[in-house]
C-alpha cells in the first residue's frame, strides 16, 4: 500500500450550542505496521473556525427535543440548509479547493439509545448537493441499530492519533473519557459539563463561566452536591452515554428544587463535575484535555484537588492542555478521520466503546 493523502473538512456541532466547528484537515494513511489492525494515520489541522450560532438557532436547537415528529422533520430540513450555508461560507472564505469529502456530525437533538433511537439533524442527502461535494455523515444511527450507544465516537481517533496519553478527556457539553486497557479501547460519557455551566452563566449575563470565575466566587451547596452525586447514572457500568434529554429530565429539576443562587449553582455543579471526573483515572496518569472546559482553570484545579483527595499521597494527575487549535477543534478533526475511515472501509465505531454487537464502519455516503 502506498501512502494516501486526504483533504477533508470536519464539521461538528456540540450540545453546548457555542457554534459550528469547521476544520480543514489533511490526513495521511501509511502502510500498517506488522501486527497492527490499522494503517498509520497522521492528521493536521490546516484551517479551523467556529461559526457562532445566531440567537434564533440557539433558541430553536435548545428546545427542539420537545418538538413533534412533523416539526422535527421541518427543522431537520432547514438546519441542513443552514449548515450547508455555513460550510460553503467557510470554504469560500479560506479559498479551499480539491476537497475529498466533507465529514459532518450534524447536531444531536434526541439521543435515546436504550430505545434504539438517536437523531442528529443536518444529515439529509441533499447536504451533498448543497455543498457540491461528497459528504460522509450520520455516524451514530448504524451503531444504535447494532445495539450500541452510538457514542462516544471520538475514541477511535484517540487510539489512532493520541495513543501516547493514558487518557483523552473531552470537556464539552458533556465530559467523556477514553483509555486503553489490555489492548481494548474503552470510553464513555462521565457527566454534564457546559450544558449546565453555560445555562447558569447566561443567567448571570455571560455566555460561559470564564476560567470558572463565577464558580470560584460562589459557595458549594452540600445537599445539592450530594443529590447530584447520587444520580443512578454514575453507578452504572460502561458502555454508557448521556443525552440532553437526561439533563432536562433529571439534572435541572434537582437544581431547581433547591433555593440556591445562580453563582452558588455554578460553584456546586463545578465541584460535582470535579468529583465525577476525578474517580476515572489511575495513579500518575497523563490526560490530554480538550474541549471548551479545558479553559476553565478553576474546574481543572478542583479536579486536581479531588483527585489528590481520593488517591494515595504523592499520586500525580498530569493534565495536558494542548495548543488552542487542538483544544477547540479536536472533535472536528476526529470526525474528519471518521469520514476517512468510512471511505477506506475501516471500522470507525468500536464495539468495546459503544456496546454494539461488532466493530463497524459507520456513516452515510452522499455524492453531489
Order of alpha helices (4+ residues) and beta strands (2+ residues): beta-beta-beta-alpha-alpha-beta-beta-beta-alpha-beta-alpha-alpha-beta-beta-beta-alpha-alpha-alpha-alpha-alpha-beta-alpha-beta-alpha-alpha-beta
